[in-house]
Amino acid sequence: MLINSFLTYLRCELNYSAHTVSSYSIDLRQFASFITGGKTDCFDPLQCTPSDIRAWIIDLAEKEAATHISIRRKVSALSSFFRFLMRRGLIRTNPASEVPLAKTPKRLPVFIRPGEMEEIIDYSNAVSQRIGAFTQVRDSLIILMLYTTGIRRAELISLLDADVDLSRGELKVLGKRNKERIIPFGSELAEAINHYRAIRARDTGHTRPETFFIRPNGEPLYPMLVERIVKQALTGHTAASRLSPHTLRHSFASDMLNNGADLTSVQQLLGHESLATTQVYTHITYRELKQNYQLAHPRAQKHQGG
């Protein structure tokens, strides 16, 4: 099946992550099911037309679960698949390229204010010290590491114990498309890491596990567990509309820029391929600056009052 060949190409030649390949697979098989009336084995992508894709988009739009963003992602996956078929010489044109979609309005990333972040970390540390059990110590470190390094959820889960170097104060992180980067860290995180390793060995018996963060049984973490840990730690301590690991990543970036970090340095720390991706955080810092001005400057207040 050509879909399987495309997914193998993404995984083996482009080094896409398992999560990304899985998303492509779901979207393409959903389209195949729609076109064939559920008989995906009969799907022939070489016969697809722009009209087929438009009909699929209309069907998706009529379903409440499909958002404008998700529809754009699905059509993008379909377009990538047809480009793959063109490179193989199986089709001459990409039918998805003839189906224009409305632009999605850009949304600024959600972030947590520094004061709220300090409260979250202090509270998490207090719980960890009071209870002293492995999971509390681990969960407290997860919050601190996500915020002070800006790493992604997947990067945190796959972080190897051997790649956490206390003597150098560095993490070796495997990012998207298997690209490695080095992230420095300070004394606060170093102390927390040292304490976590000691409690991990004491409570689980694992002194040198393969992955740095583990469950009590020695197995690695999984995505929804990290989501729950972060949401529980953030709930009640912030006005942010989204409580997730990625919110902590956004907070890391905006706080770095607000405190004078160079944009290119933040790009390298985050592992962004394009500087344009990092530049969205400059809009956050400008928004903060504008809000602070309007709240604090007497002329701004006078103007707002009429």
C-alpha positions as CSV (number, residue, x, y, z in Angstrom):
1,M,0.0,0.0,0.0
2,L,1.4,3.4,-1.0
3,I,0.5,4.9,2.4
4,N,2.8,2.4,4.1
5,S,5.6,3.3,1.7
6,F,5.1,7.0,2.5
7,L,5.2,6.4,6.3
8,T,8.3,4.3,5.9
9,Y,9.9,7.2,4.0
10,L,9.0,9.7,6.8
11,R,10.3,7.4,9.5
12,C,13.5,6.1,7.8
13,E,14.6,8.8,5.4
14,L,13.3,12.0,7.0
15,N,13.8,10.8,10.6
16,Y,10.3,12.0,11.6
17,S,9.3,11.1,15.2
18,A,7.0,8.2,15.9
19,H,4.4,10.7,17.1
20,T,4.5,12.6,13.8
21,V,4.4,9.5,11.7
22,S,1.4,8.2,13.7
23,S,-0.4,11.5,13.1
24,Y,0.2,11.3,9.3
25,S,-1.0,7.7,9.3
26,I,-4.3,8.6,11.1
27,D,-5.0,11.5,8.7
28,L,-4.2,9.6,5.5
29,R,-6.2,6.5,6.5
30,Q,-9.1,8.7,7.5
31,F,-9.1,10.2,4.0
32,A,-8.8,6.7,2.5
33,S,-11.8,5.5,4.5
34,F,-13.9,8.5,3.4
35,I,-13.0,8.1,-0.3
36,T,-13.8,4.3,-0.3
37,G,-16.7,4.3,2.1
38,G,-14.7,2.4,4.7
39,K,-13.0,0.0,2.3
40,T,-9.5,1.3,2.8
41,D,-8.0,-1.7,1.0
42,C,-9.6,-0.4,-2.2
43,F,-8.0,3.1,-1.9
44,D,-6.2,4.2,-5.0
45,P,-4.5,7.6,-4.4
46,L,-3.5,7.8,-8.1
47,Q,-7.2,8.4,-9.0
48,C,-7.8,11.2,-6.4
49,T,-9.0,14.6,-7.6
50,P,-9.3,18.1,-6.0
51,S,-13.0,17.4,-5.8
52,D,-12.5,14.4,-3.6
53,I,-10.4,16.5,-1.2
54,R,-12.9,19.3,-1.2
55,A,-15.7,16.8,-0.3
56,W,-13.5,15.5,2.5
57,I,-12.9,19.0,3.9
58,I,-16.7,19.7,3.8
59,D,-17.3,16.5,5.7
60,L,-14.7,17.3,8.3
61,A,-16.0,20.9,8.7
62,E,-19.5,19.5,9.4
63,K,-18.2,17.4,12.3
64,E,-18.0,19.4,15.6
65,A,-14.7,17.6,16.6
66,A,-12.8,19.0,13.5
67,T,-11.4,22.4,14.1
68,H,-10.0,24.7,11.4
69,I,-6.5,24.0,12.6
70,S,-7.0,20.2,12.5
71,I,-8.4,20.4,9.0
72,R,-5.4,22.4,7.8
73,R,-3.1,19.8,9.4
74,K,-4.9,16.9,7.7
75,V,-4.8,18.5,4.3
76,S,-1.1,19.3,4.8
77,A,-0.5,15.6,5.5
78,L,-2.4,14.7,2.4
79,S,-0.4,17.2,0.3
80,S,2.9,15.8,1.6
81,F,1.7,12.3,0.6
82,F,0.9,13.4,-3.0
83,R,4.2,15.2,-3.3
84,F,5.9,11.9,-2.3
85,L,3.9,10.2,-5.1
86,M,5.0,12.9,-7.6
87,R,8.7,12.3,-6.7
88,R,8.1,8.6,-7.3
89,G,6.8,9.5,-10.8
90,L,3.4,8.0,-10.0
91,I,1.3,11.2,-10.5
92,R,2.1,14.4,-12.4
93,T,0.2,17.0,-10.2
94,N,-0.7,17.3,-6.6
95,P,-4.5,17.5,-6.2
96,A,-4.2,18.9,-2.7
97,S,-2.3,22.0,-4.0
98,E,-5.5,23.0,-5.9
99,V,-7.5,23.2,-2.8
100,P,-6.8,26.5,-1.1
101,L,-7.5,26.9,2.6
102,A,-8.2,30.1,4.6
103,K,-5.3,31.3,6.6
104,T,-5.4,30.4,10.3
105,P,-5.0,33.5,12.5
106,K,-1.8,33.4,14.6
107,R,-2.3,32.9,18.3
108,L,0.3,33.9,20.8
109,P,1.7,31.1,22.9
110,V,0.3,30.8,26.4
111,F,2.8,31.5,29.2
112,I,3.0,31.8,33.0
113,R,4.1,35.1,34.6
114,P,7.4,35.0,36.5
115,G,5.7,35.6,39.9
116,E,3.3,32.7,39.3
117,M,6.1,30.5,38.2
118,E,8.1,31.3,41.4
119,E,5.0,30.3,43.5
120,I,4.5,27.1,41.5
121,I,8.2,26.0,42.0
122,D,8.2,27.0,45.7
123,Y,5.0,25.1,46.4
124,S,6.2,22.1,44.5
125,N,9.5,22.1,46.4
126,A,7.6,22.4,49.7
127,V,5.4,19.4,48.9
128,S,8.5,17.4,47.9
129,Q,10.4,18.2,51.1
130,R,7.4,17.6,53.3
131,I,6.6,14.1,51.9
132,G,10.0,13.2,50.7
133,A,8.8,10.2,48.6
134,F,10.2,9.4,45.2
135,T,7.2,10.5,43.1
136,Q,6.9,13.9,44.8
137,V,10.7,14.5,44.4
138,R,10.5,13.4,40.7
139,D,7.4,15.5,39.9
140,S,9.0,18.6,41.5
141,L,12.1,18.1,39.4
142,I,10.0,17.7,36.3
143,I,8.4,21.1,36.7
144,L,11.8,22.8,37.5
145,M,13.5,21.1,34.5
146,L,10.8,22.0,32.0
147,Y,10.8,25.6,33.1
148,T,14.6,26.2,33.5
149,T,15.6,24.4,30.3
150,G,12.6,24.8,27.9
151,I,12.8,21.2,26.7
152,R,9.8,19.6,25.1
153,R,7.7,16.9,26.8
154,A,9.1,14.2,24.4
155,E,12.6,15.3,25.1
156,L,12.1,15.1,28.8
157,I,10.7,11.6,28.6
158,S,13.5,10.3,26.4
159,L,16.3,12.1,28.3
160,L,19.0,9.5,29.2
161,D,20.5,9.3,32.6
162,A,24.0,9.3,31.1
163,D,23.2,12.6,29.3
164,V,22.6,14.5,32.5
165,D,26.1,15.8,33.4
166,L,26.3,17.4,36.8
167,S,30.0,18.2,36.5
168,R,29.5,20.2,33.4
169,G,26.0,21.4,34.2
170,E,24.7,20.3,30.9
171,L,21.9,18.2,29.4
172,K,22.3,16.4,26.1
173,V,18.9,16.5,24.5
174,L,17.6,14.5,21.5
175,G,15.2,16.8,19.7
176,K,13.0,16.7,16.6
177,R,14.4,14.7,13.7
178,N,17.0,13.2,16.1
179,K,19.0,16.4,16.3
180,E,21.1,16.7,19.5
181,R,21.7,19.9,21.4
182,I,23.4,20.8,24.6
183,I,21.5,22.8,27.2
184,P,23.3,24.4,30.2
185,F,21.8,24.6,33.6
186,G,22.5,26.3,36.9
187,S,23.1,25.3,40.6
188,E,19.4,25.1,41.5
189,L,18.7,22.5,39.0
190,A,21.9,20.7,39.7
191,E,21.0,20.3,43.4
192,A,17.6,19.1,42.5
193,I,19.0,16.5,40.1
194,N,21.5,15.3,42.7
195,H,18.7,14.9,45.3
196,Y,16.4,13.1,42.8
197,R,19.1,10.6,41.9
198,A,19.7,9.8,45.6
199,I,15.9,9.4,46.3
200,R,15.5,7.4,43.1
201,A,18.2,4.9,44.2
202,R,16.8,4.7,47.7
203,D,13.2,4.2,46.8
204,T,13.3,2.3,43.5
205,G,16.7,0.5,43.7
206,H,17.6,1.9,40.3
207,T,21.0,3.6,40.6
208,R,21.7,4.0,36.8
209,P,18.5,3.5,34.8
210,E,18.7,4.1,31.1
211,T,16.2,6.9,31.1
212,F,16.7,9.7,33.6
213,F,13.0,10.0,34.7
214,I,11.3,6.8,35.6
215,R,8.3,5.4,37.4
216,P,8.6,3.5,40.7
217,N,8.8,0.2,38.7
218,G,11.8,1.5,36.7
219,E,9.9,2.0,33.5
220,P,10.1,5.3,31.6
221,L,7.4,8.0,31.8
222,Y,4.7,8.3,29.2
223,P,3.2,11.5,27.7
224,M,-0.1,11.6,29.6
225,L,1.6,11.0,32.9
226,V,3.8,14.1,32.3
227,E,0.7,16.0,31.3
228,R,-1.1,15.1,34.5
229,I,2.0,15.9,36.7
230,V,2.2,19.4,35.1
231,K,-1.5,20.1,35.2
232,Q,-1.7,19.2,38.9
233,A,1.3,21.4,39.7
234,L,0.0,24.4,37.9
235,T,-3.7,24.2,38.9
236,G,-4.6,27.0,41.3
237,H,-1.4,28.9,40.9
238,T,-1.7,30.6,37.6
239,A,-4.2,32.4,35.4
240,A,-2.8,30.8,32.2
241,S,-5.5,29.3,30.0
242,R,-3.5,26.2,29.2
243,L,-1.7,24.0,31.8
244,S,0.7,21.8,30.0
245,P,4.4,21.1,29.5
246,H,4.5,23.3,26.4
247,T,3.2,26.2,28.5
248,L,6.4,25.9,30.7
249,R,8.5,25.8,27.5
250,H,6.7,29.1,26.3
251,S,7.4,30.6,29.8
252,F,11.1,29.7,29.6
253,A,11.4,31.4,26.2
254,S,9.5,34.6,27.1
255,D,11.3,35.0,30.5
256,M,14.7,34.5,28.8
257,L,13.9,37.3,26.3
258,N,12.4,39.6,28.9
259,N,15.6,39.3,30.9
260,G,17.9,40.2,28.0
261,A,18.8,36.9,26.3
262,D,19.7,37.1,22.6
263,L,17.1,35.8,20.2
264,T,19.5,33.5,18.4
265,S,20.6,32.0,21.8
266,V,17.0,31.3,22.7
267,Q,16.5,29.7,19.3
268,Q,19.4,27.3,19.9
269,L,18.3,26.4,23.4
270,L,14.8,25.6,22.2
271,G,16.0,23.6,19.2
272,H,14.1,25.7,16.6
273,E,15.3,25.2,13.0
274,S,14.0,28.6,12.0
275,L,14.5,31.9,13.8
276,A,11.0,32.9,12.7
277,T,9.6,30.2,15.0
278,T,11.4,31.8,18.0
279,Q,10.4,35.3,17.0
280,V,6.8,34.7,18.1
281,Y,8.1,35.1,21.7
282,T,9.2,38.7,20.9
283,H,5.5,39.4,20.4
284,I,4.8,38.1,23.9
285,T,7.5,40.4,25.4
286,Y,6.1,43.4,23.5
287,R,2.6,42.6,24.7
288,E,3.9,42.5,28.3
289,L,5.7,45.8,27.8
290,K,2.7,47.5,26.3
291,Q,0.4,46.2,29.2
292,N,2.9,47.4,31.8
293,Y,3.1,50.8,30.2
294,Q,-0.6,51.2,30.0
295,L,-1.0,50.2,33.7
296,A,1.9,52.3,35.0
297,H,2.4,55.4,33.0
298,P,0.1,58.3,34.1
299,R,-0.3,59.7,30.6
300,A,-1.4,56.3,29.3
301,Q,-3.9,56.0,32.1
302,K,-5.2,59.5,31.4
303,H,-5.6,58.8,27.8
304,Q,-7.5,55.5,28.5
305,G,-9.8,57.4,30.9
306,G,-10.9,59.8,28.1
